[in-house]
């Protein structure tokens, strides 16, 4: 646990190191199932003119919400400048190709999700994909999401979880403990990033336990939906 907390203190640097290979590894190692997860997540999110995408990374979730017409303007927050640089290039390339509306606005801002540089009640919706488990203080991050969300707004979170089925869980454990770190090291040439991924998922909360953290932050109407045998979960909740 202490090692994970130390890694989370420098999470931006960790993702900076693997930024160039991140998208390829993510899509390849998940057999593109992560794309389906994002589509389902965005389908469940509340449409809003201005959305905050916490831990925007390379902007895959933001791109999907623009494609589905769930946002006109997105502000992305992240601690990895290299990931955001890739995300910014992807958005601009898709605009030039005509895949995304040229009038859509996406801004990338370096910042900490636990101390957001935004005024209270700034955004109509808040999203976060695979970022919450990287917070050094989950409750602080969720409370910040609540603070910057307007009344009536929705938070939508996609995060790794753990399968309950013992057979699926055993296969998942083997993949996450042995295969994923090996392939991740081989492709990214980083010795620690993908072993951190394994540890961060195993040490995180999911399901009802995560919902309780949402309640503690002040959210209501909490709901969660496991995906692909429980490997990932979508969480939604609202602010009164």
Beta strands, then each sheet from edge to edge (+ up, - down):
strand 1: 48-54
strand 2: 71-78
strand 3: 105-110
strand 4: 123-129
strand 5: 149-160
strand 6: 220-227
strand 7: 232-238
sheet 1: 3+ 2+ 1+ 4+ 5+ 7- 6+
end
